[in-house]
Amino acid sequence: MSATGRAMPSRPQIRRAPGVSVRLKLTFSYAGFLMLSGALLLGVVWVFLLRYVPDGAIPVLGGFVPNRSDLWRAFAPAAAFAMLFLLGISLLGGWILAGRMLRPLNRITGAARKAALGSLSHRIALEGRRDEFRDLADAFDTMLARVEAHVEEQQRFAANASHELRTPLTISQTLLEVARNDPERDIDAVLERLHSVNARAIDLTEALLLLSRADQGILAREAVDLSLLAEEATETLLPLAEKRGIDVRVTGDVARTVGSRALLMQMVTNLLHNALVHNLPSRGVVTVRTAAGPDAVVLIVENTGERLSAELVSTLTEPFRRGAERVRSHDSGVGLGLAIVERIVRAHGGQLRLEPRESGGLRVSVELGACAEAHAPR
């Protein structure tokens, strides 16, 4: 929609006059080439054979020897019939051969039309050995795959944005309603809280924009300490932990890695938030640990809770899987928290592991590459 509310005019399609099909052109080309070859062959016969035969009467004792005119009168009808037969065979054979040659192009055209109608999952998958048509079909399949991934990325971005921004927007709405219904409330405190929530929403938006480019590798990488991110995320979500009566314990060593600080902060926050909302209603425990090795750093988030099956745990990183067997509360969201974590880890070349705890709850471990500067000799 434009600024005036009108729909932008679509680009007009180019109208072309109907023309001869490529198949018919190839058929005529094959037939013309074959007829030319036949005419040249007859010319060779005339030049190298008939022209050496005299045209007048040839005196021969006791017999008849045909001259050039006699041979031509006998040869011309047969040659004309042969040329007509050759024309028919060349047209029929050329039509069939052109159809077989253009069959891959027809498949590519059909795939392009399906893509124009919105079917981006269709693939040509042309069989056979490599040639020009197969190179074109493979390139078209690659283009379709990239376009489909781009469309899915936009859809995921919209879903992620609606999921992640719902909480700060809800908090802002609640604060405004409270301030409107309670005139004696401290306005400065409300404004400060609104400023904090708005800053959080801006950070979320920037993180989601970075996440949308993660698959393309467009990340501003810097040295990041996961232990500091864990402490910051814990401080941010401490009111939620206190509200639910959950004890949050943060331990571990300095764990320096290289990546996008905004995305890694979002990863740690999502893991901690997931551990809090899927914990026991009270007296629950969430443990956040960091560890560093020579080649990798590890972040482990564990929470108490209900016993989980291995089948359920294997689906928790799928979008919109809320884990209904675990919790049925409004804080559980629509199931994109761990899906976002999985994509952030993948964008940083790391590994994500989810394991059910024997005593109940979930253990999530994230392994990322260690920062080279962390182990450089000083």
N, C-alpha and C positions, 0 to 999 in steps of 0.2 A: 504493500500500500504506500502511496506517496504521502507527502505532508498534508495535502488537501483532502486525503481520505479516498481518493480515486485509485482504482487499480491501474498499475502501469501497463501501457499498451504492449501487447506481445509483438514480437518481431514478425513482420509479414513473411510468409513463405514465398519462395521464388517460383513463379509459374513458368513452366517450360512447355514448348510445343512438343507434341508426340513425335518420336523419331523411330528409326529402324533399330531393332534390338541388336545387342552385341552378338548374340548367337547367330542371327541372320547375316550380319556383316561377316562373321568368321566363316559361315557356310559359303557365302559368295566368294570370299577370298580363297578358300580351299578349292572350290569348283573352278574359279578363274585360273588359279595356279596349275591345276591339273589339265585344264583345257589348253593352256599355253604350252605345257609340256608336250601334250599330244600333237599340237600344231608344229612345234619344233621338230618332233620326231618325223612327222610326215615331210617336213621340209628337208630334213636330212636324207630321207629316202629319195626325194625328187632330185636333190642336188647330186648325190653320189651314186645314183643308180639310173634313173630314167633319162637324165640328160645325156648320158653316153650312148643311148640307143638311138639310131637314126630314125628320122620321122618319115622318110620316104619308103618306097617299096624295096624290100630286101630280096634280091634274086638268089634263090636257093634251088638247086636241082632236086626234083622229086619231093618237095615238101613246102610248108608254109611257116614263115617266121614272122611273128608280130612285130610291128614297128612301135615307135613311141606313142602314137595316137591310140593304137590298139591297146597297149598296156595301160594308158591313162583312162580310157573308157571302161576298162575292166577294174581298175584300181579305185577310181573316184567314188563310185557308189558304195563300195565296201568301206572306204575311208570315212565317208560321210556317216554311214551307219555306226561305225566304230566310235566316231566323235559324239554322236547323239547318245549312244550307250554310255560312253565315258562321262558325258554331262549328267545323265541321270544318276549314275553311280556316285559321282563326285558330290552332287547336291545331297543325296540321301546320306552318304557316308560323312560328308562335312557337317550336316545337321546333327547326326548322332555324336560325332566326335566333339563338336563344339559344346553339345549339351553335357557330355561327360567332363570336358575340361572346365566348364563354368559351374559345375555342381557345387564345388567348395565355395565359390563366390556367392551362390544363391543361399547357402547356409549362413555365410557371414552377413548377407543382407537381411535374412530373417532374424538373426540375433540382434542386429542393429535396430530393427523395427520393434522387437520385444523390449529392448533397452529403452527405446523412446517412449514406450507405453508404461515404463516403470519397473519392468522385470529385470532387475540387475543381477539376480542370482543365476540366470541362464548362462551357460558356457557352450562354446562351439565344440571344443575338444575334438579337433579334426584329426582323423587317423592317418596313418601312413608315414612315409619318410619325409624328410624336410625338403620343401621347395618354396617358391614364392608365395603360393596360396597358404601353405601351412605357417610360414613366417607371419603372414598377415593375420591369420586366425589366432595364432599364439599371442601376437601383440594386442589384438582386440580383446582376448580373454584377460590378459594382464591389465588392460585399461578398465575393463568391467570390474575386475576384482578391486582395483584401486578406487574406482568411483563408489562401489558398494561399501567398501570400508570407510570412505569419507562420509557417506550418508549415514551409516551406522554410528560413526563417531559423532555426527551432529545430533542424532537421536539420543545417544548416551549422554551427550553434554546437556541436552534439555532435561533428561531424567535426573542426572546428577545435580543439576542446578536446582531443580524443584525440590529434590530431597534434602540437599545440604542447606539451602537458604530458608527452608521452612522454619527451622528452629529460631534463628535470629529475628525473622520477620514476626513470628508468633510472640516472641518476647517483647518486641517493640510495640506490637498492638496491645499487649497486656499492660505495659507500662503507661501507654497513652490513655487507656481506659481507666486505669487506677487514678492517674492524675486528673482526669476529667471528673470522676466521681468523688474524688477527695480533694476539695479545694485547699485544705489546710496542709496537704503533703508538701514536703520540701521539694520545690521545683528544681533547685540546683542539683539535688541528688538524682532526680529523675533525668535531668539533662545529661548528667555525667554517665548514668547507666545507659541511656540511649546512645550517647557517643561511643561508649565501649561496644555496645551491640552492633552499631553501624560499622565500626571499624572491623569487627569480626566478620560481618557480611561482606565487606569490601575484600578482606583477605581471602574469604571463601571464593568469591568471584574470580579473583586473580589466580587462585590455586586451580579452579576448574578450567580457566582459560589455558593455564600451563598444561593441565592434564589433557586437554583436547589436542595439544601439539605433541604429546609425549610419544605417540606412535611414530611420529616423523623424526624423533630425535632432537627436536628443537627445545633444548633445556639449558638454562643458565646454570652451569655447574660451579660449585664452590665447596670448600671444605666445611663439613657439618658434623657436629658432635651429637650423636643420638642420645647420649645421657642427658645433655642439656635440654634437648627437645622433650625427653620424657618428663623431666622436672617441670618444664613450662606447661606441657599438656596436663599434667597432674594438678598444677595450680589453677589452671583454667577450669577444669572439671571438678574441682574439690567441692563446690556447692552441691553438685549433683550427687557426689559420693556421700556427703553428709546427710542429704535429704533421704537417701536410700539406706543409710546406716551401714555403709560399706567402708572397710579399712583398706586404704591404698598404700602400698609399700613400694618404694622406688629404691633399688640398689644396683650396684654394678660398677664397672670401670668406665673410664673414658673410651668412647667408641667413635672414632673419627672416620667418616666416609666422604665420598665426593658425590654431589648431586644437587638437585634443586631444594633449597631450604624450605620453600613454601610447600612443595609437594611432600617432602619428608615430614614436615610438621603436620600436614593433613593426614598422612599415614598414621603417625603415632597417635594423633587425636582420635581418629576413627577407631583404632584398635582399643584405646582406653575407654572410649565411649561405648563401644560394643561390649567390652568386658563389664562395664557398670550396669547397663540396661538389661543384660542377660545374666545377671547374678541372682543370688538369693534375695528375697525381699528384705532381709535384715541379717546382720551379723555375717555378711559375706566378706570375702577378701579378694583383692586384686593385687597381683604382684607384677611389677615391671622391672626387668633385669636387662642389663647391657653387658656385653663381653667383647673383648677385642683379641684378635689373633694376628699373625704376621700377614695373612692374605685376606682376611675377612673380618667383619664385625657382625655381631648378632644382637638382635633385640627380641626379647621373649616377654610376652604378656600372657599371664595366666589368671583365670578367675574361677571361683567356686560356682556351683550351680547344679542344675539337674544333670543326670547322666545322659550322655548323648551317644547315639549310635554312629558307627563309622560311616554308614550310608548317608546319614544326615550331614555329617561334617564335610563329606566330599562335595556337597552341593551348596555350601554356605557362601562361596565366592561367586555363585551365579547371580546375575542381577534379579532383583525383586523376589529373592528367596528370603523370607523373614524368619524361618526356623520356628514355625508355629508350635512344634513339639516342645520348644524350650520356654517360650514366654508368650503371653498374650496381653501385652500392654501397649499403650499408645506411644511409648518411648521407643519402640522397636523399629519405627520407620517402615520403609517399604523394601528393605533388603538390599541397599546399594552400598552400605558402609564397607563391608569386606570386599565387595566387587571393586570399589575404588582403590582399596588397599592393594588388591592383586594387580591392578593395572599400574599403580605407582611403582610397585616392586619390579614388575616386568620392564617398565620404562627405564629403570636403573640397573637392569641386568642382574637382578638378585633372585632369590628363591624364597617362596612363601610356603610354610608348612602349617597345617591345621591338624591337631590331634586331640581326641577326647581324653580327658583325665579319668583315671580309674575311680577316683572318689567323687567325680562329678565336675562338670564345668568344661572349659576349653583351654587348650594351650596353643598359642599362636607364636611362631618363631619366624623372624625375618632375617635373612642372611644377605649382606651387601658387601661389595668390595671395600677393602680397607684403604684409607688415604695413605698415599706413599709418604707424605711428609710426617705422618705419625710415627713411622719407624725409621726415619732417616737419622743417621748419626749426627749428634750435636757436638 
